[in-house]
Amino acid sequence: MASLRVLGRTFHRAAGSFARPAAAAFSSSAQFKVCINGGAGGIGQPLTMLMAMNETVKEVSVQDVTMAAVPPSGVAADLGHLEFPSKVVGYATDPSVPAVEQLEACLTGCNLVLIPAGMPRKPGMTRDDLFNVNAGIAKGVVEACAKFCPDAVVGLIVNPVNSIVPAMAELYKKKGLDPLKIVGVTTLDIVRANKFVAEITGKSPKDIEVPVIGGHAGVTIMPVFSQDPISATISADKIPALDKRTQDGGTEVVEAKAGKGSATLSMAYSGARFGNKVLAGLAGTPTDECAYVASSVTELPYFSSKVTFGKTGVEKIHDIGTLNSYEQGRLKEAMDQLKTEIDKGLDYAKSNC
């Protein structure tokens, strides 16, 4: 008999099918409510499924617009048949009506809100090109979170993360809320770095954890290969190409999909990895992950580095640690670009929040 472990849960396979796990093993642990904003989209559907499979989740809100290709209620009905304790509920909203007027039932009681909503990146587009449209979408949802679930961790996947997170965190500040509830999800950069290192070294990606600091676009994505024992064994002459591939991972997928999509499945996996770590922390097990937050570890007001999630969300922001000479040069490059992108978000906040 073979087995498959999916996000912390083991399925036993016999005669080509998965045996149904015993319900008693997980029913008593369900305690959290999670919302996926944009939950009927290319990232949203698999992300919603993966979060519904977390044994500590009692309810998942699937929210999307009324003109979504798949109605949120349909996604909810589909996922509602999974043999997990989570209840899945769909919410369709009219984009011509302010989100705050429509999301009370969807968001009330939420512990974690994940936001992959927004326009996807298309060939030739930079994350900057997306900013004006996606900032407006994020603002509507974040304002609703501020009203209906102000203590929830809000994980922003909507691009460009480097600019949108500062804008939304400043919105929370102006409302007297904790800006560290607004977290940029940069986990996909870590996942890619781990996989690319595994391909080079022949090791399992499960044994690799490359910290990725800075931001979540282009040169601001800075994998710190020297801080992982396995990636630190890679010869120095191979690091620049590995670094560049990690930075350009999104473009690699966009080009491979020939204009018909961006990174959806790998982003959904990464969003669920992030979400599961947040929920583990909320449940009382402090858990580390790199994330993009309001920070003082550098002179920039926002930066991605390792953080510890605990019972209140982000409880500790770690220093970036020791860097080798190559990484020190990359840090300057990353910060120079990141400052420009942070300033765009701060300017938006001044005008719109």
HUHUWO-V689919 format. One record per residue. RES is the residue in three letters. SS is DSSP state (H for helix, E for strand, - for the rest). PSI is psi in radians with two decimals (none if undefined). NEAR is the number of other ideal C-beta (glycine too) atoms within 10 Angstrom. Layout:
res:RES ss:SS psi:PSI near:NEAR
res:RES ss:SS psi:PSI near:NEAR
This chain:
res:MET ss:- psi:2.24 near:7
res:ALA ss:E psi:2.84 near:7
res:SER ss:E psi:2.72 near:11
res:LEU ss:E psi:2.26 near:10
res:ARG ss:E psi:2.09 near:8
res:VAL ss:E psi:1.91 near:10
res:LEU ss:- psi:0.85 near:14
res:GLY ss:- psi:0.06 near:11
res:ARG ss:E psi:2.34 near:14
res:THR ss:E psi:2.24 near:9
res:PHE ss:E psi:2.37 near:14
res:HIS ss:E psi:2.28 near:13
res:ARG ss:E psi:2.22 near:12
res:ALA ss:E psi:2.40 near:10
res:ALA ss:- psi:0.63 near:6
res:GLY ss:- psi:0.17 near:5
res:SER ss:E psi:2.84 near:9
res:PHE ss:E psi:2.27 near:13
res:ALA ss:- psi:2.49 near:12
res:ARG ss:- psi:2.20 near:9
res:PRO ss:- psi:2.73 near:15
res:ALA ss:- psi:2.25 near:9
res:ALA ss:H psi:-0.57 near:10
res:ALA ss:H psi:-0.33 near:7
res:ALA ss:H psi:-0.33 near:10
res:PHE ss:- psi:-0.19 near:17
res:SER ss:H psi:-0.59 near:12
res:SER ss:H psi:-0.22 near:9
res:SER ss:H psi:-0.19 near:14
res:ALA ss:- psi:2.19 near:17
res:GLN ss:- psi:-0.25 near:15
res:PHE ss:E psi:2.61 near:23
res:LYS ss:E psi:2.29 near:23
res:VAL ss:E psi:2.44 near:30
res:CYS ss:E psi:2.37 near:32
res:ILE ss:E psi:1.89 near:35
res:ASN ss:E psi:2.12 near:34
res:GLY ss:- psi:0.49 near:26
res:GLY ss:- psi:-0.13 near:33
res:ALA ss:- psi:0.07 near:24
res:GLY ss:- psi:-3.00 near:24
res:GLY ss:- psi:-0.65 near:18
res:ILE ss:- psi:-0.72 near:27
res:GLY ss:H psi:-0.73 near:29
res:GLN ss:H psi:-0.92 near:25
res:PRO ss:H psi:-0.56 near:18
res:LEU ss:H psi:-0.75 near:30
res:THR ss:H psi:-0.73 near:35
res:MET ss:H psi:-0.81 near:21
res:LEU ss:H psi:-0.65 near:19
res:MET ss:H psi:-0.57 near:28
res:ALA ss:H psi:-0.36 near:23
res:MET ss:- psi:-0.08 near:20
res:ASN ss:- psi:2.18 near:26
res:GLU ss:- psi:-0.27 near:20
res:THR ss:- psi:0.00 near:19
res:VAL ss:E psi:2.15 near:25
res:LYS ss:E psi:-0.43 near:18
res:GLU ss:E psi:2.44 near:19
res:VAL ss:E psi:2.20 near:30
res:SER ss:E psi:2.18 near:26
res:VAL ss:E psi:1.87 near:36
res:GLN ss:E psi:2.38 near:29
res:ASP ss:E psi:3.06 near:27
res:VAL ss:E psi:2.80 near:16
res:THR ss:- psi:-0.48 near:12
res:MET ss:- psi:0.25 near:9
res:ALA ss:- psi:2.53 near:21
res:ALA ss:- psi:-0.60 near:8
res:VAL ss:- psi:2.17 near:16
res:PRO ss:- psi:2.43 near:16
res:PRO ss:H psi:-0.60 near:28
res:SER ss:H psi:-0.56 near:17
res:GLY ss:H psi:-0.72 near:15
res:VAL ss:H psi:-0.74 near:24
res:ALA ss:H psi:-0.73 near:21
res:ALA ss:H psi:-0.72 near:14
res:ASP ss:H psi:-0.90 near:16
res:LEU ss:H psi:-0.36 near:22
res:GLY ss:- psi:-0.21 near:17
res:HIS ss:- psi:-0.08 near:8
res:LEU ss:- psi:2.58 near:12
res:GLU ss:- psi:1.04 near:11
res:PHE ss:- psi:2.79 near:22
res:PRO ss:- psi:-0.24 near:19
res:SER ss:- psi:2.40 near:24
res:LYS ss:E psi:2.32 near:16
res:VAL ss:E psi:2.19 near:27
res:VAL ss:E psi:2.33 near:19
res:GLY ss:E psi:2.52 near:25
res:TYR ss:E psi:2.06 near:19
res:ALA ss:E psi:2.27 near:17
res:THR ss:E psi:2.59 near:22
res:ASP ss:- psi:2.03 near:12
res:PRO ss:- psi:-0.22 near:14
res:SER ss:- psi:-0.12 near:7
res:VAL ss:- psi:2.37 near:11
res:PRO ss:- psi:2.38 near:13
res:ALA ss:H psi:-0.64 near:23
res:VAL ss:H psi:-0.36 near:17
res:GLU ss:H psi:-0.07 near:11
res:GLN ss:- psi:-0.20 near:18
res:LEU ss:- psi:0.27 near:26
res:GLU ss:H psi:-0.90 near:12
res:ALA ss:H psi:-0.64 near:11
res:CYS ss:H psi:-0.74 near:26
res:LEU ss:H psi:-0.43 near:26
res:THR ss:- psi:2.22 near:13
res:GLY ss:- psi:0.02 near:15
res:CYS ss:- psi:2.45 near:22
res:ASN ss:- psi:-0.45 near:22
res:LEU ss:E psi:2.27 near:26
res:VAL ss:E psi:2.16 near:28
res:LEU ss:E psi:2.28 near:30
res:ILE ss:E psi:1.54 near:27
res:PRO ss:- psi:0.11 near:26
res:ALA ss:- psi:2.81 near:26
res:GLY ss:- psi:3.04 near:24
res:MET ss:- psi:2.31 near:14
res:PRO ss:- psi:2.77 near:19
res:ARG ss:- psi:2.34 near:22
res:LYS ss:- psi:2.87 near:13
res:PRO ss:- psi:2.31 near:12
res:GLY ss:- psi:-0.19 near:8
res:MET ss:- psi:2.47 near:14
res:THR ss:- psi:2.93 near:12
res:ARG ss:- psi:-0.47 near:21
res:ASP ss:H psi:-0.64 near:16
res:ASP ss:H psi:-0.46 near:15
res:LEU ss:H psi:-0.23 near:21
res:PHE ss:H psi:-0.91 near:21
res:ASN ss:H psi:-0.73 near:11
res:VAL ss:H psi:-0.88 near:12
res:ASN ss:H psi:-0.49 near:24
res:ALA ss:H psi:-0.67 near:23
res:GLY ss:H psi:-0.70 near:13
res:ILE ss:H psi:-0.83 near:21
res:ALA ss:H psi:-0.71 near:27
res:LYS ss:H psi:-0.75 near:19
res:GLY ss:H psi:-0.76 near:21
res:VAL ss:H psi:-0.74 near:27
res:VAL ss:H psi:-0.65 near:29
res:GLU ss:H psi:-0.67 near:19
res:ALA ss:H psi:-0.67 near:24
res:CYS ss:H psi:-0.72 near:29
res:ALA ss:H psi:-0.55 near:22
res:LYS ss:H psi:-0.74 near:15
res:PHE ss:H psi:-0.39 near:19
res:CYS ss:- psi:1.10 near:23
res:PRO ss:- psi:-0.31 near:15
res:ASP ss:- psi:-0.06 near:12
res:ALA ss:- psi:2.62 near:23
res:VAL ss:E psi:2.23 near:27
res:VAL ss:E psi:1.88 near:27
res:GLY ss:E psi:1.94 near:25
res:LEU ss:E psi:2.05 near:29
res:ILE ss:- psi:-0.37 near:29
res:VAL ss:- psi:2.28 near:29
res:ASN ss:- psi:2.70 near:27
res:PRO ss:- psi:2.03 near:26
res:VAL ss:H psi:-0.68 near:26
res:ASN ss:H psi:-0.53 near:30
res:SER ss:H psi:-0.63 near:30
res:ILE ss:H psi:-0.66 near:32
res:VAL ss:H psi:-0.86 near:31
res:PRO ss:H psi:-0.72 near:27
res:ALA ss:H psi:-0.78 near:26
res:MET ss:H psi:-0.59 near:31
res:ALA ss:H psi:-0.66 near:30
res:GLU ss:H psi:-0.61 near:22
res:LEU ss:H psi:-0.77 near:22
res:TYR ss:H psi:-0.72 near:22
res:LYS ss:H psi:-0.78 near:15
res:LYS ss:H psi:-0.40 near:12
res:LYS ss:- psi:0.05 near:14
res:GLY ss:- psi:0.34 near:8
res:LEU ss:- psi:2.93 near:17
res:ASP ss:- psi:2.01 near:15
res:PRO ss:H psi:-0.31 near:21
res:LEU ss:H psi:-0.06 near:19
res:LYS ss:H psi:-0.31 near:25
res:ILE ss:E psi:2.01 near:31
res:VAL ss:E psi:2.23 near:29
res:GLY ss:E psi:2.23 near:29
res:VAL ss:- psi:1.87 near:28
res:THR ss:- psi:0.24 near:29
res:THR ss:H psi:-0.54 near:24
res:LEU ss:H psi:-0.59 near:25
res:ASP ss:H psi:-0.67 near:29
res:ILE ss:H psi:-0.80 near:24
res:VAL ss:H psi:-0.78 near:21
res:ARG ss:H psi:-0.81 near:26
res:ALA ss:H psi:-0.76 near:29
res:ASN ss:H psi:-0.77 near:24
res:LYS ss:H psi:-0.73 near:15
res:PHE ss:H psi:-0.65 near:22
res:VAL ss:H psi:-0.72 near:25
res:ALA ss:H psi:-0.69 near:17
res:GLU ss:H psi:-0.65 near:12
res:ILE ss:H psi:-0.71 near:15
res:THR ss:H psi:-0.31 near:15
res:GLY ss:- psi:0.17 near:7
res:LYS ss:- psi:2.93 near:16
res:SER ss:- psi:2.33 near:10
res:PRO ss:H psi:-0.36 near:18
res:LYS ss:H psi:-0.29 near:8
res:ASP ss:H psi:0.09 near:13
res:ILE ss:- psi:2.38 near:20
res:GLU ss:- psi:1.58 near:19
res:VAL ss:- psi:2.07 near:26
res:PRO ss:E psi:2.39 near:24
res:VAL ss:E psi:2.06 near:27
res:ILE ss:E psi:3.05 near:29
res:GLY ss:E psi:-1.82 near:31
res:GLY ss:- psi:-2.68 near:31
res:HIS ss:- psi:0.87 near:28
res:ALA ss:- psi:2.23 near:23
res:GLY ss:H psi:-2.30 near:21
res:VAL ss:H psi:-0.24 near:17
res:THR ss:H psi:-0.27 near:29
res:ILE ss:E psi:1.96 near:29
res:MET ss:E psi:1.60 near:26
res:PRO ss:E psi:2.33 near:29
res:VAL ss:E psi:1.41 near:26
res:PHE ss:H psi:-0.47 near:27
res:SER ss:H psi:-0.28 near:20
res:GLN ss:H psi:-0.02 near:19
res:ASP ss:- psi:2.27 near:19
res:PRO ss:- psi:-0.63 near:11
res:ILE ss:- psi:-0.83 near:20
res:SER ss:H psi:-0.42 near:25
res:ALA ss:H psi:-0.26 near:14
res:THR ss:H psi:-0.15 near:12
res:ILE ss:- psi:2.39 near:16
res:SER ss:- psi:2.53 near:7
res:ALA ss:H psi:-0.54 near:11
res:ASP ss:H psi:-0.29 near:7
res:LYS ss:H psi:-0.22 near:11
res:ILE ss:H psi:-0.78 near:19
res:PRO ss:H psi:-0.73 near:11
res:ALA ss:H psi:-0.67 near:11
res:LEU ss:H psi:-0.71 near:19
res:ASP ss:H psi:-0.84 near:21
res:LYS ss:H psi:-0.67 near:12
res:ARG ss:H psi:-0.67 near:15
res:THR ss:H psi:-0.74 near:24
res:GLN ss:H psi:-0.69 near:23
res:ASP ss:- psi:0.28 near:15
res:GLY ss:H psi:-0.70 near:20
res:GLY ss:H psi:-0.75 near:22
res:THR ss:H psi:-0.65 near:14
res:GLU ss:H psi:-0.72 near:12
res:VAL ss:H psi:-0.76 near:19
res:VAL ss:H psi:-0.78 near:21
res:GLU ss:H psi:-0.67 near:11
res:ALA ss:H psi:-0.52 near:10
res:LYS ss:- psi:0.02 near:13
res:ALA ss:- psi:0.81 near:8
res:GLY ss:- psi:0.09 near:10
res:LYS ss:- psi:0.34 near:9
res:GLY ss:- psi:3.01 near:15
res:SER ss:- psi:-2.87 near:20
res:ALA ss:- psi:1.79 near:23
res:THR ss:- psi:-0.90 near:19
res:LEU ss:H psi:-0.78 near:14
res:SER ss:H psi:-0.57 near:18
res:MET ss:H psi:-0.68 near:24
res:ALA ss:H psi:-0.77 near:26
res:TYR ss:H psi:-0.81 near:19
res:SER ss:H psi:-0.69 near:22
res:GLY ss:H psi:-0.66 near:26
res:ALA ss:H psi:-0.67 near:22
res:ARG ss:H psi:-0.81 near:17
res:PHE ss:H psi:-0.88 near:28
res:GLY ss:H psi:-0.71 near:26
res:ASN ss:H psi:-0.59 near:21
res:LYS ss:H psi:-0.67 near:20
res:VAL ss:H psi:-0.80 near:26
res:LEU ss:H psi:-0.63 near:23
res:ALA ss:H psi:-0.74 near:18
res:GLY ss:H psi:-0.80 near:23
res:LEU ss:H psi:-0.53 near:21
res:ALA ss:- psi:-0.10 near:16
res:GLY ss:- psi:0.08 near:8
res:THR ss:- psi:1.75 near:12
res:PRO ss:- psi:2.28 near:13
res:THR ss:E psi:2.37 near:16
res:ASP ss:E psi:2.53 near:15
res:GLU ss:E psi:2.54 near:23
res:CYS ss:E psi:2.40 near:24
res:ALA ss:E psi:2.76 near:28
res:TYR ss:E psi:1.96 near:30
res:VAL ss:E psi:2.96 near:23
res:ALA ss:E psi:2.24 near:21
res:SER ss:- psi:2.70 near:19
res:SER ss:- psi:0.31 near:9
res:VAL ss:- psi:-0.30 near:16
res:THR ss:- psi:-3.07 near:18
res:GLU ss:- psi:-0.15 near:8
res:LEU ss:- psi:2.52 near:16
res:PRO ss:- psi:-0.26 near:17
res:TYR ss:E psi:2.43 near:26
res:PHE ss:E psi:2.60 near:24
res:SER ss:E psi:2.21 near:33
res:SER ss:E psi:3.12 near:22
res:LYS ss:E psi:2.33 near:21
res:VAL ss:E psi:2.77 near:24
res:THR ss:E psi:2.15 near:15
res:PHE ss:E psi:2.29 near:25
res:GLY ss:E psi:-2.69 near:18
res:LYS ss:- psi:-0.33 near:11
res:THR ss:- psi:0.11 near:13
res:GLY ss:E psi:-2.30 near:22
res:VAL ss:E psi:2.00 near:23
res:GLU ss:E psi:-0.35 near:13
res:LYS ss:E psi:2.42 near:11
res:ILE ss:E psi:2.10 near:18
res:HIS ss:- psi:2.64 near:15
res:ASP ss:- psi:2.86 near:9
res:ILE ss:- psi:-0.24 near:20
res:GLY ss:- psi:-3.02 near:14
res:THR ss:- psi:2.33 near:10
res:LEU ss:- psi:2.54 near:16
res:ASN ss:- psi:3.13 near:15
res:SER ss:H psi:-0.69 near:9
res:TYR ss:H psi:-0.79 near:14
res:GLU ss:H psi:-0.55 near:21
res:GLN ss:H psi:-0.71 near:10
res:GLY ss:H psi:-0.70 near:11
res:ARG ss:H psi:-0.60 near:23
res:LEU ss:H psi:-0.75 near:17
res:LYS ss:H psi:-0.77 near:9
res:GLU ss:H psi:-0.79 near:14
res:ALA ss:H psi:-0.75 near:24
res:MET ss:H psi:-0.62 near:20
res:ASP ss:H psi:-0.78 near:11
res:GLN ss:H psi:-0.70 near:17
res:LEU ss:H psi:-0.63 near:27
res:LYS ss:H psi:-0.76 near:18
res:THR ss:H psi:-0.73 near:12
res:GLU ss:H psi:-0.59 near:24
res:ILE ss:H psi:-0.77 near:22
res:ASP ss:H psi:-0.63 near:13
res:LYS ss:H psi:-0.74 near:20
res:GLY ss:H psi:-0.70 near:24
res:LEU ss:H psi:-0.67 near:17
res:ASP ss:H psi:-0.70 near:13
res:TYR ss:H psi:-0.74 near:22
res:ALA ss:H psi:-0.69 near:20
res:LYS ss:H psi:-0.62 near:10
res:SER ss:H psi:-0.44 near:8
res:ASN ss:H psi:-0.16 near:12
res:CYS ss:- psi:none near:19
